[in-house]
Amino acid sequence: MNLLLQYLVFLIFSSVEKIFFMSKENSLKVKFYNGENIPLELHKVRIVQKLNLVPIERRLEALHEGGFNTFRLSTKDVFLDMLTDSGTNAMSDMQLSAMMHADDAYAGSQSFFRLQKAVEDVLKKKYLLPVHQGRAAENILALAYIKKKGDLIPMNYHFTTALAHITQYGGRIVELLYDEAYNISSSHPFKGNMNVEKLEEVIRETGVENIPFIRMEASTNLIGGQPFSIQNMRDVRKITDKYGIRLVLDASLLGENAYLILQRESEFENASMADVIAIMTGLADIVYFSARKLSSSRGGGICTDDAAIYRELEALVPLFEGFLTYGGISVREIEAMAVGLYETLDETMISQSPQYIAYLVNALTSQGVPMVTPPGVLGAHVDAMRVCAHIPQTQYPAGSLAAAFYLVSGIRGMERGSISNQRDEEGNETYADMELLRLAVPRRVFTLSQIKYVEDRMVWLNENRLLIGGLKFVYEPPVLRFFMGGLAPVSDWPEKLIAKFKADFGDSL
């Protein structure tokens, strides 16, 4: 039986290895004779899940039941689920196969050691602490390193849960993007770059003793999934070395950031995914990730080459997550994580989502829908501040657009604006730099006809945008309110939007 297990493991990982050798050679070389520029999928669909497109009247009922918050919609009422790519990427046949030979042990599981080997091979880090997802890693890092009220974490841009954990333990953040990052319609290839001049200024003003670490997020989520360059990360690393401050990399979208580096940073135009990922992780003292994004599975991890860092964090994993060889993750998912990490090196797999996103962004932009450009990762991001210019930020234009788009399409997107912000210490509203509707495009999930349906309904809604009205909170949780908060329309605008939809589409769903 042991020999059979070894043979199965060999088959899975040798198949994955074969993909790596082929991926660079075969990627992005297919041209259509008619000159059309459309993404070609280098995978086939083998398992399908039925979808439902309920009538628009039911969609309005669902919005009222869910407090006009797309997080609270039931999937039975959702046609295309573009809420997030977190935990929704399609798994590969190799990942599913690997799950069948998991070592279901509380301690010392061989599944963990296979994951640890994958982390060493792909992320080039020796020590691994497994956690149940990315925000668990953020909790442990914040608890371990924020020692006093007012400690400051400089970063290129915040993520919602990272900010919540830092502030929970008394810390503060400062966001250090260049001005170009806030220009929504732009051609700048690396809007996620950290402003190194401001970083050094912040360190001098704040004092090294008050800065536990510096955080860089690969493909900054809340400004449209925008990447940073390797040169920028090198520049940040020089500053952290100069002042003796640790550099922490949120690698949840590492694969997509690496892919856009291959496309946009001339130094790496002939490099491989493995080359770029190794350079990025090598520049960080600590790498943490959500496997729900990085490896198309469930789980997460914190990894480092520094034994001292490992010891600083080690005791917190059993306290909050579980024993050190499972960290609150099913061992079956740990097997899938290991294979998924190796598959991150396959450019044809990683490129599928960014290519679909670029296709959708370019199609919508050409028809007058204001979008975040250049196209980033995670999804296509609609500029709700411009689509809903008639709605004040006090009435949450991004949340309004998300609700309106679900109403007319059955598509669930995510508000990424002021609703996703949190109030300050005095309870005052803090308004977002951008009001965005994110239409997530998970890896290998949607077909091109479904993407064209998204395009069609968004173009129609943009042309009828003045019918969209604002929202107000009727239930506001004290933390991460965008998850479970309840809102209501400030007028009867949903009914007016339905009337126009029926006038234009008749009995169409």
DAQUI-V563594 format. One record per backbone hydrogen bond with DSSP energy under -0.5 kcal/mol. CO is the residue of the C=O (numbers start at 1). NH is the residue of the N-H. E is the energy in kcal/mol with one decimal. If there is no record, write none. Layout:
CO,NH,E
CO,NH,E
This chain:
1,5,-2.4
2,6,-2.2
3,7,-2.1
4,8,-2.4
5,9,-2.5
6,10,-2.4
7,11,-2.4
8,12,-2.3
9,13,-2.5
10,14,-2.3
11,15,-1.7
12,16,-1.9
13,17,-2.2
14,18,-1.9
15,19,-1.4
16,20,-1.3
17,21,-1.4
18,22,-1.3
19,23,-2.3
20,24,-0.8
22,26,-2.2
23,27,-1.5
26,29,-0.8
29,31,-0.5
32,35,-1.9
36,38,-0.9
39,41,-0.5
52,54,-0.6
55,59,-1.8
56,60,-1.9
57,61,-1.8
58,62,-2.6
59,63,-2.0
60,64,-2.2
61,65,-2.5
62,66,-2.0
63,68,-3.1
64,67,-1.2
66,69,-1.1
67,487,-2.8
68,70,-0.5
69,72,-1.8
70,73,-1.2
74,77,-2.1
75,78,-1.3
78,52,-0.7
79,81,-0.6
80,82,-1.1
80,412,-2.3
82,440,-2.8
85,87,-0.8
85,88,-0.8
85,89,-0.7
92,96,-2.2
93,97,-2.2
94,98,-2.1
95,99,-1.5
96,100,-0.5
97,100,-1.4
98,101,-1.5
99,102,-1.0
102,104,-0.9
103,105,-2.3
109,113,-1.2
110,114,-1.8
111,115,-1.9
112,116,-3.0
113,117,-1.9
114,118,-1.8
115,119,-2.4
116,120,-2.2
117,121,-2.5
118,122,-2.9
118,123,-0.5
119,123,-1.2
119,124,-0.9
119,125,-1.0
127,304,-1.7
128,130,-0.5
129,302,-2.2
131,300,-1.3
133,136,-0.9
133,137,-1.2
134,138,-1.9
135,139,-2.1
136,140,-2.1
137,141,-2.5
138,142,-2.5
139,143,-2.5
140,144,-2.4
141,145,-1.9
142,146,-2.2
145,147,-1.1
148,151,-1.8
151,172,-2.9
152,154,-0.6
153,174,-1.5
154,215,-2.7
155,176,-2.5
159,163,-2.7
160,164,-2.1
161,165,-2.2
162,166,-2.2
163,167,-2.6
164,168,-1.8
165,169,-1.2
166,171,-2.5
167,170,-1.6
170,150,-3.3
172,153,-2.3
174,155,-2.1
176,195,-4.4
178,181,-1.7
179,182,-1.6
180,183,-1.5
182,184,-1.1
184,186,-1.0
184,373,-2.5
190,193,-1.4
193,178,-0.7
194,196,-1.1
195,199,-2.1
196,200,-2.1
197,201,-1.8
198,202,-2.7
199,203,-2.3
200,204,-2.2
201,205,-2.2
202,206,-2.7
203,207,-2.5
207,210,-1.9
208,211,-1.9
210,152,-3.0
210,212,-0.5
212,246,-0.6
214,248,-3.4
215,156,-1.0
216,218,-0.6
216,250,-2.9
220,223,-0.7
220,225,-1.3
220,226,-1.4
221,224,-1.4
221,225,-0.7
225,377,-1.6
226,220,-2.2
227,192,-2.7
229,233,-1.8
230,234,-2.7
231,235,-2.2
232,236,-2.3
233,237,-2.4
234,238,-2.0
235,239,-1.3
236,240,-2.3
237,241,-2.5
238,242,-2.0
239,243,-1.9
240,244,-1.2
240,245,-2.0
246,214,-2.5
246,248,-0.5
247,285,-2.0
247,286,-1.8
248,216,-2.7
248,250,-0.5
249,251,-0.9
249,288,-2.5
250,218,-2.3
251,254,-2.0
253,257,-2.1
254,258,-2.8
255,259,-2.2
256,260,-2.2
257,261,-1.7
258,262,-2.0
259,263,-1.5
260,264,-2.1
261,265,-2.6
264,266,-0.7
265,268,-2.3
266,269,-1.5
268,271,-1.4
272,276,-2.1
273,277,-2.7
274,278,-2.1
275,279,-1.9
276,280,-2.4
277,281,-2.6
278,282,-1.9
279,283,-1.1
280,283,-0.7
281,284,-1.1
285,305,-0.5
286,249,-2.9
287,303,-3.1
288,251,-3.2
289,291,-0.6
289,301,-1.8
290,293,-1.4
290,294,-2.5
291,295,-0.8
291,297,-2.1
292,87,-2.3
292,89,-0.5
293,296,-0.6
299,291,-2.1
299,292,-0.9
300,131,-1.7
301,289,-2.1
302,129,-3.0
303,287,-2.6
304,127,-2.8
305,307,-0.7
306,310,-2.2
307,311,-2.2
308,312,-1.9
309,313,-1.5
310,314,-2.1
311,315,-0.6
313,316,-1.3
313,317,-0.7
314,317,-1.1
314,318,-0.7
315,319,-1.0
316,320,-2.1
317,321,-3.2
317,322,-2.0
323,326,-2.2
323,327,-3.2
324,130,-0.6
326,329,-2.3
330,334,-1.9
331,335,-1.8
332,336,-1.8
333,337,-2.8
334,338,-2.0
335,339,-1.9
336,340,-2.7
337,341,-2.5
338,342,-1.6
339,343,-2.3
340,344,-1.1
341,344,-0.6
342,345,-1.6
343,346,-1.9
345,347,-0.9
346,349,-0.9
346,350,-2.2
347,351,-2.5
349,352,-0.7
350,354,-0.8
351,355,-2.4
352,356,-2.0
353,357,-2.7
354,358,-2.5
355,359,-2.2
356,360,-2.4
357,361,-3.1
358,362,-2.6
359,363,-2.1
360,364,-2.5
361,365,-2.7
362,366,-2.0
363,367,-0.5
364,367,-0.9
364,369,-2.5
365,368,-1.8
368,370,-0.6
370,383,-2.6
373,186,-0.9
377,379,-2.2
378,441,-3.1
380,382,-0.6
380,439,-2.9
381,372,-2.6
382,384,-1.4
382,437,-2.1
383,386,-0.9
383,387,-2.3
384,388,-2.7
386,389,-1.2
388,391,-2.3
390,392,-0.5
392,395,-2.2
393,396,-1.8
395,471,-2.2
396,400,-2.4
397,401,-2.5
398,402,-2.2
399,403,-2.2
400,404,-2.6
401,405,-2.7
402,406,-2.0
403,407,-2.2
404,408,-1.9
405,409,-0.9
405,411,-0.6
406,409,-0.7
406,410,-2.9
410,79,-3.0
410,80,-0.6
411,413,-0.8
412,82,-1.7
414,438,-2.9
416,436,-2.2
417,420,-0.5
418,421,-0.8
424,427,-2.1
428,424,-2.2
429,431,-0.5
434,436,-0.6
435,384,-1.7
435,385,-1.2
436,416,-3.0
436,438,-0.6
437,382,-2.8
437,439,-0.5
438,414,-2.5
438,440,-0.7
439,380,-2.1
442,445,-1.1
443,90,-2.5
447,451,-1.8
448,452,-2.1
449,453,-1.6
450,454,-2.0
451,455,-2.2
452,456,-2.4
453,457,-2.4
454,458,-2.2
455,459,-2.3
456,460,-2.0
457,461,-2.3
458,462,-2.5
459,463,-1.8
460,464,-1.1
462,465,-1.2
464,467,-1.7
465,468,-1.8
470,490,-1.9
472,488,-2.1
475,486,-2.5
480,483,-1.7
480,484,-0.6
481,485,-2.5
486,474,-3.1
486,475,-2.0
488,472,-2.0
492,495,-0.6
492,496,-1.5
493,497,-2.2
494,498,-2.2
495,499,-2.1
496,500,-1.8
497,501,-2.3
498,502,-2.6
499,503,-1.8
500,504,-1.9
501,505,-3.1
502,506,-1.8
505,508,-1.7
